[in-house]
Amino acid sequence: MIRFSVLLSSAAVVALAVPAHAQQTAPVGGETSAPGDIIVTGEKSTRTLQQTPTSIAVTTSEKIQRETLISIQDVYNRTANLSEMYGSSGFTIRGVANTGVGAGGQADAASVYVDGAPIPKWALYGGPTDMWDVQQVEVLRGPQSTIQGLNALAGGVVITTKDPTLDRWTGDARVLWSEHDDRTFSAAIGGPIIADELGIRLSAERRNDRGLIRNVTRGGYDDALKSLNLRGKVLWTPSALPGLEAIASYNRVRRDGGYLYEYSRTDVPDYYDHRISTGDQPSSGKIDSDIAVFKLSYPLSDQLKLSSVTSWNSSKVHSQVDTDGTAEDIQAIDNRYLYKTLTQELRLNFDSEKLSGLLGAWYYRRTGQIEQNSRVNIATPTSTIAALLQANGATTAQAQFISNAYAAQLPVIPVLYNANQPEKVETMALFGDGRLKVTDRLTLIGGFRFDHERNRYAAETVAAFNGTLPNVNFLGTAYAPIIGLINQGVLGLVDDASSPLASNSRTFNAFLPKLGVSMDWTPDITTAFTVQRAYRSGGSSQNPARAELVAYDPEYSWNYEGSLRSKWLDGKLVINANVFYMKWKDQQVTAYFGLNAYDYNTVNAAGSHLYGFELEANANVAHGIDLYASVGHVRTKFDDFDLPTGATSTVDLQGTQFPYAPRWTLAGGVNANFAGGFTANLNANYRTSVFTGVGQDQNQYKVSARTVVNGKLGYETENWQVFLFVRNLFNEKYKQYEYAAIHQAILGEPQTFGIGAGVHW
């Protein structure tokens, strides 16, 4: 029976657009905005950016157009303290990866929402996260556990697409064509079916990309891409019920392209400009994503507004990758991720002269499974073999000699591994967030969330030896019984990885408070300080080698944050800043237990802290010219690392940094509108070096800093535009990840020139 705890509205309620020349927009309730103010809704209360102490970076539709932003990865790279990881595998906010920092645990630490629907992490690299017909992107940095709840320890990314218009029909179309044969065709149209009452908007984008990485073994390009993104929205504001607003949307994505990351060979000349791969097996990712969202809001009075948001999405991901990357048929992975997610939220927003905020209830249910089909090689465990021999009477020297000789015959144990891992996660929550005006200047901030989660993880595995065992006589007939014993031990190790279906249910309750204070020093300068608790739920993880489900507990953090919001020079200069400190305990990490490379599972074994700041500025320096810049800084460190008894992990996290946590991220740009319709944009983003691994030897897994400059030059009228654009103008050659031992790396985007044209009516 479906539990339908009718709960409310999206992490991304309709965001109202924000270009510099925008019309004045009045938020719900008593707070007012001035012309040009940015309205943010990621916290589910319609406030201006200057009225929001949370660190929020906003990418408007105007910026998307001016910088020709194509995907969510473009937004990651242009936002302070936000960074993509390798390929399109994920992102970090303030140094915290969206999947967590310790390579353990099932729950996310940050989520991406599209029109209120959470996107599963498995589909982020090819789901509905492209920027065509997007109204606004809000990056919420720092814990959002009071408002967002599940998967919000590090923050969230909220994408809001454009709504239908009710007063007139409008349309947009665009063509992009790059020198590397990447072609994108986009269109959108919308308008009133019934004037001022019922409207519709339809959008579509088709992308065909030849790719850059030529596969010299199989032919073609590993990173070739074909995608189709279709979206429809209906807006209804019935005249018979003044104030009622209903929005229904459906988003369908079909993507057939490369894997979430693609390796290039680094043992060939000029590998940045001549990218090749040699894998004999497919390296691809196919994604079918369907999202439906229904939003309903109605003002009960001038001070109360009731809202509901229902979302449903289905994601089917088929990932294939040649894990050895060679022309030989050695290893390969063929996985399928099949998930359905339902969310329902009810929210009551209130706003009076003294008190404003919201109360809400929320329900989340995710069901699905991972189907794994892998051919893997496990290094032959000589120490385990030697121990087996000694237990049967061999001396230490004899055991070492025989185990080394055996490993020379069978360096790796080839295994055919099949697993089915179904799961079900249900979360229910009550939450509130409010502001109490004590004086005209002083405001108290408070919030809470009571979160109840029940999850069930299950696993069924079948492991089979997939090779040929050494001949028992390879050391002579005298050793044949011993070699036969070792062969049986190897088969036993493989058999230990098989198990019938087993499941484990866990239940967690968490109370997450927030307290703060805000001070309006002048009408243009506000400071605030908040303290907030966040958590990431526990669960169960499978140990592949032992075919066991092992329980682990939640992890918790406290975040302390100060903010500055300021306007200068009659609003021509805006400077905003946040400074933060987070203390984190009981972190979920991966521990190894010695049987082989697959003898691992999640444990609670780490504690850490991080601190830093974001500073962002926008300035109108002259008529038609504006500048913008941002800088982010974060320092991360594992303070404690205490593995459980029996763990044999040699990687010690204590004193090390988080992976993919750049200490500095900088971005900036200039927009210019010249007389006669000519426009220009030049922007750059910089990221310091990052460690792509964890532990005391993480210096071996370091990729260098990089600076990427992009530009656009065009001519536009009221109804059409043509333009030239360039990505990575100075052809910065950089790596996102390197696997030096096998001469492979994930390379950054090369210099790319393109042309585009668009129409608007």
N, C-alpha and C positions, 0 to 999 in steps of 0.2 A: 504494500500500500504506500502510495506517495504521500509523504508528509509535506503538506503545503502550508507552511507557516508564513502566511502572507506578509512578506517583508519588502523592503523598498529599495529604492532608486540607485542609480548607477554611480560608480565612482567617477563618472564623467558626465554629469547632467549637461544639458545643452550649453556649450560655451559660446558666448557672444563675441563677435569678432572685434579686432582691435587695431586696425591700422592707425597710423598717426593722424589721419584725417577723419577718424571715425565719428559718427554722430554720438551725442551724449546718450548714455545708457543708464537707466536707473535700476539698481539691484533691488531684490525683494526686500521689503521692510524699510526701516528708517535711514539706512546708510545711503549716502548719495555719491555719485561719481561725476567727474568733470569730463569735458570733451577730450578724447584721446586716452582716457584711463583704460587699462587692461582689466577685463572682468575674468576672474578665475572661479571655477566651479568644482574643481577636483576635491575640495573639502566639503562639497554638498551644501554649501551656503554661498549664495551669489554675492561675492564681495570683490572689490577692486584689489589689484595686486598690492597697492600701497596700504591696504587695510588688513593684509594677511601676514602674520608673523612667520608662518611656515616658509621655508626656503623653496620657492617655486620659480622655475625657469619656464617662460612661456614662448613658444614658437608660433607666431601668428600665420594666418593664410597669406598675408602680404610678404612675410619673410620666406615662406615656402616658395612663393612665386619668384621673388627677387633673386634667391640663391639657387633656384632650380633643384630643390630638395626632392629626391625621388623616393627614398625609403626611410624607415625609422632609424637605420644606422647613420644616415646623414645628420639626424638630430642629435644622436649620441655624441658624435664627433665635434659638435659645435656648442656643447653645453658644459659649463663649469662643473667639475667633480662628477661628470658622467663620462663613461668610456666604454667602447665596445671591447669585447674580449677577442678571441681568435675567430676569423671568419665572421659568420653571423650567428655564432653559438650563444650569445647572450650579452650582458652588459653589467657594469658595476656602477653603483651609486655610492659616492663617498668611500670608494675602495671595497665595497661589499658587493659580491657577485649576486645576481638575481637568484642563483641556485644555492647560495651559501658559500662560506669561505673554507670549510674544512673537508670538502669532497665527501661529505656524509649527509644523510637525511633525505627524506622524500619531499618535504614541503619547500616551497620557494621562500626567498627572503624579500622579493620584490616582484610585482606583476605589471603587465601591460593590459590596459583596458581600452576597448574600442566601443564607443557609444554605450558604455556601461557594462559590457560583457568582458569577463576576464579571458585572456587568450592563453591556452596551455603553453608551457615552456617549449614543448616539443615542436610547436608550430610557429614559433616566433620568427624563424628565419625565412618563412615563406607564407605566412598567414596574411590577414587583411591589415597589414601595417605599412603599406605604401602611402605616399602623401597626396595622391591625386584626390581632389574634391574634399580635402580635409580643412576644417575651419580653424582648428587650434590643437596644439600639443602642449600639455602641461607636465613638467617633470617635478614631482614632489620629492624633495630630498630629505632624508631623515625618516624616523619611524612615523607611520600613519596608522598605528594600531587602534587608536580610538575611533577613527572614522572608517577606515577600510577594513580593519580586522585581519582576516586571513592573508598570509603572504605579504605582509607590509612592514616587516622589521626594518628594512633598508630604505623603503620609499615606494614610489609607484610612477608609472607613466600613463597618462590619461590622454587618449586621442578622441577628439570629437569631430565628426564629419558634418558637412553642411546640411542645413535644414531646407525644406521647401519654402518658397516664397508664396505669399497669399495675395499680393497686390498686382503682380505682373509676371509674365513668362520671361525667363532668362536662360541662357545657354552658354556653355564653354566647350571649346575643343582645342586640342594641342597635339603637335607632332614633335617628337625628339628623335634625332638621328646622330649617332656618334661615329667616330672614325673606326672603332672596333666592331662595327656592324651591330650595334645595339639600337633597336628600333622600338619606340613606344608610341602608341596611338591612344589618346584619351578623349573622352567626351562626357558631358553632363548637360542635362536639360531639366527644367522644373518650372512650376508655376501653379496658378489656381485652377482647380476644377470647378469650384464654387468660390467666387470672389470673397476674400476676407474670411473664408470659413474652412475650405478644404483644399489642400495643396499636395502636390506630388513632386518628387525629384528622383531622377534616374541617372546613374553614372556608370561608366564602364572604362576599363583600361586594359589594353592588350600589349604585352611586352614580348619581344623576340630578341634574344641576345645570343650571338654566335658563340661567345665565350673567348677566353684568353689562353687557357691551358690545354695545349694540344696533346692528346694521348697517342704516343707513337707506337703503342702495342695494339690497341683496339681500333684506332682511328677516331676521328671526330674530336670534340672538345669536352673535357670533363665538366666544365662549368657552364655549358650551354644552358639556356633557360627559355622556357615558354610559360607564360602565366596569363591568366584571365581573371580580372577582379570585377564583379558585378555588384551593384548596390541599388536598392530602392528604398525610398522613404515616403511615408504619408503623414501629413500634419493635419489635424482636425481641431478647429476651435469653434464649436457649434454656437450659433447666435442664440439658440434657445437656452443655453446654459452659459451665461457670460462668465469668463474666467477659466472654464474647463479647457485643458489642452491635452491632446492625445497624440503621441508620435509612435508609429510602428515602422520598423526597419528590418530589412533582410539583406545579408551580405553573403555572397557566394564567391569563393576563391578556388581556382584550380591551378596548381603549380606543378610543373614537370621540369626539373633542372638538376643542378649539381647538389652535392651533399652540403650540410651546413657549413663545412669548411672544405677547401680543396688544397692539396699539397702540390707543390712544384719541385722538380729536381734541382738541387743546388750543386751537383757534381758535373754540370755541363757549362760551357763557356757562355758568358753574358746571359745568365739565367733570368735576370729581371726583364730583359727585353725579348727573350725567346723562351717562353714558359712552356715546359713539357712535363708530362707524367708518363709512367711506364706500367701502371697497374693493368693486370689482365682481366680483372673483374670490374663490374659497373661501380661507379661512384656517383650516386644520385640520391635525390630526395624528392619524392612526390607527396604533395599535400592537397587534401580535399578538406576545405573548411567551410562550414555553413553556420551562420549566426543570425538569430532572430532576437529582436529587442522590442519590448512594448513599454512605453512610458506614459504615465497618466498623472496629471496634477490638477488640483482644484483648490482655490482659496476659500477657506471656511469663513474668514473675516479679513479685515484689513491687516490683521496681525498674525493670522494663522494660515498656513498652507499645507495641505495634505498631498503627498506624492507617493507614487508606486512605480517601481521599475522591475520588470521581469526580463530575464535574459536566458537564452538557451543556445548552446553551441555544440556542434559535432565536429571533431577533428580526426581525420584519418591520415596518418603519416607513414610512408614506406621509405625507409632509409637503407641504402646499400653502400658499402664501402670496402675497398680492397685494403686491408690493414697492413699488409706487408709492402704494398706499393711497387712491387716488382713484376716483371713479365712472367714469373713462375706462379703456378697455382698453389699458393702456400696457405694463406689465411684470408678469410672474408667474413663480413657481417651482413646479415639480412634481417632487419628488425621492422616490426610493425607496431605502431602506437595507435590505439583505437580508444577514444575518449568522448564522453558526453558530459556536459556541465549545465546545471540549472541553478540560477540564482533568483531570489525574490526578496525585495526589500520594501518596507513601508517606512515612511519618514514624515514627521510633523515638524515643519519649520515655524518658528515663532519670532516675532520682532516687535518689541515695544520700546518706549523711550529709554528704559533702564536695562532691560533684559532682552537678549537675542540669542538664538541658537537653534538646536534641533534635538529631537528624540527619535529613535528609530529601532527597528527590529529587522533582522536579516537571516536568511536561510541560504545555504550553499550545499549543493550535492554534485559530486563528481564520481562517475563510474567509468570503468574501462579496464584495459589490460595492455600489457606489453607482450608481444610474441617475439622471442629471440631465436634466431637460427644462425649459429656461428660455427665457423671452422677456425679453431685457435690452436696455437702451439704453446705448450707449457715447458719451460726450461726443466730438463731432467734434474730432480732434486738429489744431488750427490750426497748431501749431508743426511738426508732421510734414508737413502739406500745404505749408507755406511752404518747408521744406527741400527737398521734392520739386520745387517750382517753381524754386527757385534752382539745383538740380542740373541743371535743363533750360534754364538761361540767363536766368531772370527776375532783375531787380534785387531788392534787399531790400525796397524800397518797393512794387514791383509784387507781389511774393510776399505781403507782408502784406495789401495791399488785397484781392487775389483770395481769399486764404484766409479773411479775415474775412467777405467777401461770401458765400462758399460756406457758411460755418458759419451765417450768417443764414438760408440756404435749408434747410440740413440741420443743425439744432443737435445732434442725436444720431443715431447710427448704430444702427438697430434690428436686433437679431441674434436669430435662432432658434438656440439652442445645445442640442445633445444630446450627452451624454457617458456612457460606461460605464467605470467604474473598479473592476475586480476587484482583490482583494488576498488574500494568504495570509501569515499570521504564525505562525511556530513558535518556541517558546522551550523550552529545557531547562535545568535548573538543579540543582546540588547545593548544599545549604545546611546550616548548623549554627548553634546558639546555645546558650551554656552559662554556668553560674555555678560558680565554684570558691571554696569557703569556706576562706579562709586562716586566720582565727581565728573565734571566736564572733561577732565584730562585723564583721570586714572580709571583703568578698566581691569577687572579680575577675569581670568580665563580659567575654565575648568572643563573637564571631560572624563568620561569613563567608557569602558566596554567590558561587559561580561561575556566571555566567549566559551562555548561548550562545543567540543569536537569529539566525534567518534569516527575512527578509521579502521578499516580492515584491509590488511595486505595478505596476499596468498601467493604461493609459488609451487609450481610443479616442474621438475627438471628431468631430462633424460640426457645422460652423457655417455658417449661410446668412443672407444679407441678407434682412431681413423688412420692407422698406419700399419707398419710391419714391425713386429718385435724382433730384436736381435736373435740370431741363431744361437741356441744354447751351447754349441760347440766352438764358438769363435775364440775362446781362450784355451781350447782343448777339452777332451772328454772328461778330464779330471774335474773341471770346473762346471760341467754341464748341469749338475743338480743345483749348484748355487745360482747360475744364470737363470735356470728355470724358476727358482724361488723369487728372484728379482723381477722376472717377467710377470709372475703372478701378483707381486706387490704393485707393479705399475698398473696392471689392470684393476687392482683393488682401489688404487688412488682415483682412477677415472670413475669406477663404479660408485665411490663415495660421494661423487658430485650429483648422483641421481637420487631423486626422491619422489614419492607420491605427493599428491596435492595436500598441502598443509596451509593453514591460515592462522592469523593472529589478530585479535581485535584489541584496540586500545581506546581509552576514553580520557580526555583532558579537559580541565576547567581552568580558566585564567581570568584574573581581574586586572585590567589595564587602566590605571588612572592617568590623568594629565592635569597639571596645575600650572598657572602662569600669571603674569601681570604685564600690562601694557600701559605706556605713558605717552600721551600726545604733548610733546614739549611746545610745539607750535603747530599751526594748521598743516605745515609741510614736513615736520620731523616727528617721527614716532619710534620709540624703542620698546622692546618686549623681551621677556625672559620666560621660558617654559621648561618644565621637567615632565618627562613622559616615559612610561614603561612600555616595553614591547616584548613580544615572544614569537618563537617559531615552534610549532607543535612537534611532538614526538611521533613515534611510529614503530615500524618493524622493518628490518633490512635482511635480505637474503645473503648468507655466506655461500658463494657458488661452489667452493671446493667441498664443503661439508653438507651442502643442501639443507641448511638449517635457517629458520627465521629467528632473528635475534632482536629483542625489544631494545629501544633506546628512549630517553626522556626528552622533554622540551628543553629549549635554551631560552634565556632571558637577557634583556638588556635594559639599562637606564640611559636615557639621552637628556643632556642638559644643553640648552640652546638659547643664544641671545640673537636679537635681530635689530636692524636699523632700516627704516624706510624714510627716504628723504627726497625732496624736490628743491631745486635751486634755480635761480635766474628766471623767476616767473614761470617755472615749470619746464623750461627748455633743457634742463639737465636733471636727470633722475639717477640717484646713486642708492643702491640697496645692498645690504650685506647681512650675512648670518655667520655666527661662530658657534662651534659645537664641540661637545665631548661626550663620547659614549663608552660605557663600561659593560662588558659582555661576559656571561659566564655559562658553564655547562654546554659549551659548543659541541655540535655534532661533527665528528671527524671519522676518518677511515682508519681502522687498525688492522694489521696483518698478524696472523697467528702461526705461520711457519710451515704448513704442509706444502704449499706451492704459491705461485704468484696470484692465484685466485682464492686463497684462503684469507678472506677479509670480510669485515662488516662494519656497520656504524656503531660508534660508542660515544658517550659524553665524556670528553677528556681534555677540553681546552678552555682557557679563559683569555680574554684579550681586551684591548682598549683602542680607541681611535679618536683623533681630534683634528680640527682644521677650520677652514672658513670658505665662504663664497663671497665674491664682490662683483657686482654687475652694474654697468652704467650705460645710459643712453643719452645722447645730446643732439639737439638741432642746432648746428653751428652756423647755418646760413639758409637762405631760402633755397629749398630743393636739395639740401645736403644734410645728412644726419650720420652720426657715428655711433657705434655700439661696441662694447668690450666686456669681457668677463674673465675672471681669474678664480681658479679653485685650488685649494691646497688641502691635503689630507696626509696624516701620518698614522700608520697602522702597525700594531705589534701584538703578537701572541705573548701573553705574560706567563701563562701556565700551560703545561702539557703533561698529563699524568695518565698513562695508559693502564688498563686493567691488568690484573695478573694473567700471565699466559701469552700476552701480546709480544710479538717478536719484531715489531716495526723498528727499522733503523732510522727512519726519518723523525727528527725531533723538531717540533714547531716552535718551541720556546725561544723567544727573542727574535723571531723572524717576522717578515712582513706578509701581508695578505697577497695572494696572487692577483695579477692584473689590477693593481692599485697604484696608479701613477701619483706621485707626490704633487705634481703641478699639472694643471690643465688650463690653457689660455686660449681664448678665441676673441676675434674682433673683426670689424668690417666697416665699410663706408658705402652708403647709398647716395647716388647723385642723379637728379633729374635736370637735364639740360633743356635750354630753350629749343623749341622745334620738335619735341617728342623723343629726344635721345635719352637713354637711361644707362646707368652703369652700376655695377656692384663688384667690389673686391673684398674678399674675406679670407681669413687664415685661422687655422687652429693648430695648437701645439700640445704635445703630450710628452712628459718625461719618460725615461726608460721604465720598464715594468719587468717583474719576475713572472715567468709563465709557469713556475712550479713552486712548491712549498718545501720548507725544511732548511736545515743548515747549509746545504749545498745549492741553494736556489740561485746563487751567482752563476752557476753553469747553465741556467735556464733564463737568461736575461736577454731581452731585445731592446735595442737602442731607442732613444728619443726620436721623434719625427715632427716635422712641420709641414703641413699641407696647405697650399694656397689655391683658392678657387676664384673664378671670375665670370662675369657676364656683361655683355655689351649689346644693347638692343635699341630698337625704334618702336614706339608704340603710339597708337591713337586710342580713341575712346572704344573702338570696336575690334582692333586687331593689333598684333605685334609680331615682329620677327627679331631673332636674337642669335648671337653666338655665345657659347659657354665653354668653359674649360674646367676640368677637375684635375687637381694636382698640377698646377701650372708649371712649376719648376722641376717636375718629374722626380720628386723625392723618392728615393729607393729605400724601402724599409720593410721589416719583417714583423708580422704579428705573432709568429710562433716559429720555432726552429727545432727540428729533430735531427741534430747533427750526426748522430750515429748511423742513420740510414740515409743521410744526404737529402732530406726533404724539409721544406719550409712552407708556411702560409705567408704569401707575399701581399704587401699592401697594393692598393689600386694604382695603376700607372697613370702617367699623363694621358689625358683623354680630351680631345676637342670634339665639339658637337655643334649642331645647328638646331634651331627650333622655330616653330611658328604657332601662333594661337589666335583664336577669335573669341569674342565675347559679345553677346547681344542681350 
